[in-house]
């Protein structure tokens, strides 16, 4: 699945891509996997929370929170 399963940056980047594609549950699994290694990582925690919020918006039928490219940019650059 991943070239570097222990690389937190790679897990975060793949999660951001999945979120930008609307694949929030898959992204959340990657963020949670990375957080298991480094639970205090604020960037991963913020991205997980944003992914959860995006997922809730989709489930409620209001998927217009942000355009996909904006989501990917926000996720990959959050710190």
N, C-alpha and C positions, 0 to 999 in steps of 0.2 A: 504494500500500500504506500508506504513512505520510504524514501531513501535513507532518511536519518530519523528514526522513530523517537530518539531521545533528544533531538535538537528542538528546543523550545521555540526558537525563531521560525524554524521550518513548520512546526505544528501551528503556530500562530498565523503564519502566512497562508498555509493551506486552509485553515479555518476561515480566514478573511475571504479567500477566493470562493469557498463553498457558500459563505453568507451572501456574497455578491451574486451568486447564481441562484439564490433562494433556497439553498439546501441547508437550512438552519440547524436541523437536528444533527446532521453529520458534523457540521462546524462545532456545535456545542460539545459533541463527544471528543473532538480533538482538543478544544480548550480545557475540558475537564481532565483529559489525560495529561496534558501539560501541567495543569494546576496540581495534579497528584504528585508531580516531581518537585514543583516549586509553588506551594500554596499561597505564598505572600506576593506573588508577581502581580503587580497592579495592572499592567498592560493586558495580561491574559484575563484577569478578573473583569476589567472594563469591557473587553471584547466579548466575553461570555455573557455579561449582562446586556450588552447591546444586541447580541444574537438572540437572546431570550425575548427581548422587547420586540425585535423584528418578527420573530416567530409568533408572538401573541397578536401582532398586527395582522399577519397573514390569516391566522385562525379566526380573527374577528371579522374578516372580510375587508379590512382597511389596509391594503398592502402599499399604500402610497406614502409611507413614511419618508423615504428617500429614494432617489434613483439608484439603481445598482452600482454605477460607477462611483457615486458619492459614498455609498456604504463601504465599498472596498477601500477607498481612500481614507475614510475615517477610521476603519478598523486597522489598517496596516500602519497608520501614523499615530495612533493613540498611544500614549505613554503614561 
